[in-house]
Amino acid sequence: MNRFLLPLGIFVVVVGFLAVGLTLNPRELPSPLVGKPAPDFSLPQLHDQGKVISSNELKGKVWLLNFWASWCDGCKVEHPVLVHLAQSGEVPIYGMDYKDQRNEALTWLREWGNPYQVVAVDESGRVGINYGVYGVPETYVMDKAGVIRYKQIGPLRDDILQGKILPLVRELQNQ
Amino acid sequence: MIPEIGHFALILALCVAVVQGSLPIYGAAVGSSTLMSVAKPAARGQFLLVLLAFCCLGYAFAAKDFSVLYVAATSNSQLPLHYRIAAIWGAHEGSLLLWVFILSIWMVAVSFFSTHLPEAMRARILGVMGLVSVGFLLFMLTVSNPFERLIPAAFDGRDLNPLLQDPGMVIHPPMLYMGYVGFSVAFSFAIAALLGGTLDAAWARWSRPWTTVAWCFLTVGVAMGSGWAYYELGWGGWWFWDPVENASFMPWLAGTALIHSLAVTDKRGGFKAWSVLLAILAFSLSLLGTFLVRSGVLTSVHAFATDPKRGLFILVFLAVVIGGSLVLYAWRAPRVGLGGGFSIISREGMLLANNVLLVAALGSVLLGTLYPLFLDALDLGKISVGPPYFDTVFVPLMTPAIFLMGIGPLAQWKKTSLPELATRLRWAFAVSIVTALALPFTLGHWTPLVSLGLLLAIWIVTTAAVDLRERLAHADGSSLLGRLAAMPRSYWGMVLAHCGVALFIVGVTMVKGFEVEQDLRMNVGQTATIGGYTFQFDGTQQYKGPNYIAARGTFRVSQDGRDVTVMYPEKRRYTVQNQTMTEAAISPGFARDLYVSLGEPLDDGAWSVRLYHKPFVDWIWGGCLIMALGGILAVSDRRYRLAWRHKEADVPAATQMARQTVS
């Protein structure tokens, strides 16, 4: 091969990879927890401090766990999607108020609407560590046996919900 | 109204750029001097239009016009004026405007300092720069318009990212862009030479000062970025091998190789095709850097908000510019022919080896940067490549390069006798080895890497001293001072830049080898001692800045019972974006930095605190500045100053010969 063509050849290969790279999302990280039993938690509830919500109570149904906080901008972005999903009643959503102030969280939910069945309070972020939370918001899909089946890092978008999460939820519900 | 004027100025600038990128190049092809003469006024006109647009955006920021989307997104009414101005390049759209603005500055510079060039050459150079400008102006006007309106206007802006609210932000991006974009000049010279088929020593001589100046800016820009990360991020590191840092470092490596290869093309007529390729490479890597930052294909601490449409635009632009240049290269370069032959043991041989090593280092950085992307694209999993990889490949490649850096200037062109070279350098070698082995012991402990680092640094300085002594012995003039003054500035520039590398190596070696770091909980009144300095924590106070509230800690530092300094690290919370920032306190010194940063507040006024003692860390940036000074000194050399005034041919041949032998 002509050695003067070599740089061009290398460049074409690099451009090919860059083009494929554009279609990928580097922030979409595989979670080692997918396919494993969800870490147990037992935490006080946001709306009623006296009561406790425990992950064991939720076995036997398919549910979503959404880590959020009143200080988090991305949570505001995904919030309408969650509210809409809650209205459809397709799958129960449980909230995890992550490293937050109780009164700010309550105000936030009053202002923007509450899509959650129950909100657990993870004030110290300990449960977040067990779940390997990179940053809020994050959303997990749990099956009837309490196994994590999917993890969404960052705001939930409608296309992800319709394209990935809801088909998965329906499939799990039929099992 | 003002933003619309800016927008309109950009559209006009695009029209001018289209004219500048087409007529002069066509004119040069058909030999029409009327068409070629369009280039100069077009370049200057474009500069004025882009300047107008830039001022319009600056005005919108200064006047807090939150009806402009970009202004509302990156500033706030509480933000001080100098940061509002710096916010022009605080995000994607505005930094593109800065890119084009700086490109137009370089174009005007070329239009003024190219009177000695043949008209066709100048027309082609400005034409190619015009084409690059067309691409960026189109990019701005289609998918990233900084003048887009926000209706209804925002009540207040979302504020500039607190990380960027720092004096470094005011100066670092313009410097870096001056370097990045400056390589477009060397690139345009190369493309013009390929188009015209005039790839000769004269071409190299014209390219050299432009390349060196761009390289100086890039050196300072990269160094400032590193210094900024050091004091702003609060964890004491100065280089992280982050993709965006690599994106600025790769053009630097290519530029360094280009400077050396152009020297051979200029002096000996060799390496012509190689120099052209490096000129294309340096600018291509600048563009690739832009792509990596803007498109979001890689995760990085620097990534701006990303948009796939923008990524696609830059990729297509990249493919056209770089692909087009490489096609042109593959077509034209084979006819260039080779320079004079040389033996492997010669100055050419060593510069060639140096070039190969620099390009190999560049390739390994490029590979490490893109490797996560490659694996992901091939669906082989997600990985991230970190400092261990880069440190492992980089040091072994740079070690021989730096060893050659010492010998190269002493070798003769064409052929050098190895035994003779060894005799001339035996003292330098012995001094370097002995000092490098002994010095670490006196400093505390010996490790192979510390010795290696010191060996390389001392080697550079001692070989430069041997070289200088030999040259002085051969120089005319009676007094030593007269003989020193007789050395050309380009020679002093080289010596200075090489010594800058030595200082840089000393800094890196000493920090890596002798740095002390402590993470600890400190109660009020408690003391901690590192590196011989005692830090006493006197607690924190709350105070309110213009757009943040902060806890400011007080640390009294003493050494052997004498007070040295008082340091005030801060933890700031920027209220608009509700983001906390760590402002480390640094007490700089010639031989050490003390560095304190606040972690998290604990109970009873105690804090988690991080203390560092960093020996010689400032030499890292000092070395870079001296490299850049060396570059400036080389550019101020007599032969370039003459070249601005006369054509080189006007200078008597004998003088030319004399200059070639000294430098």
HADDOCK unambig.tbl for C-alpha pairs under 7 A between the chains (distance, minus, plus):
assign (segid A and resid 4 and name CA) (segid B and resid 330 and name CA) 4.72 0.50 0.50
assign (segid A and resid 4 and name CA) (segid B and resid 334 and name CA) 6.93 0.50 0.50
assign (segid A and resid 5 and name CA) (segid B and resid 330 and name CA) 5.16 0.50 0.50
assign (segid A and resid 7 and name CA) (segid B and resid 326 and name CA) 6.81 0.50 0.50
assign (segid A and resid 8 and name CA) (segid B and resid 323 and name CA) 6.61 0.50 0.50
assign (segid A and resid 8 and name CA) (segid B and resid 326 and name CA) 5.39 0.50 0.50
assign (segid A and resid 8 and name CA) (segid B and resid 327 and name CA) 6.69 0.50 0.50
assign (segid A and resid 17 and name CA) (segid B and resid 374 and name CA) 6.33 0.50 0.50
assign (segid A and resid 17 and name CA) (segid B and resid 377 and name CA) 6.62 0.50 0.50
assign (segid A and resid 20 and name CA) (segid B and resid 377 and name CA) 5.95 0.50 0.50
assign (segid A and resid 21 and name CA) (segid B and resid 297 and name CA) 5.60 0.50 0.50
assign (segid A and resid 21 and name CA) (segid B and resid 373 and name CA) 6.15 0.50 0.50
assign (segid A and resid 21 and name CA) (segid B and resid 377 and name CA) 6.00 0.50 0.50
assign (segid A and resid 22 and name CA) (segid B and resid 297 and name CA) 5.63 0.50 0.50
assign (segid A and resid 22 and name CA) (segid B and resid 308 and name CA) 6.76 0.50 0.50
assign (segid A and resid 22 and name CA) (segid B and resid 311 and name CA) 6.86 0.50 0.50
assign (segid A and resid 25 and name CA) (segid B and resid 297 and name CA) 6.99 0.50 0.50
assign (segid A and resid 26 and name CA) (segid B and resid 297 and name CA) 6.40 0.50 0.50
assign (segid A and resid 26 and name CA) (segid B and resid 298 and name CA) 5.98 0.50 0.50
assign (segid A and resid 26 and name CA) (segid B and resid 299 and name CA) 6.08 0.50 0.50
assign (segid A and resid 27 and name CA) (segid B and resid 299 and name CA) 6.87 0.50 0.50
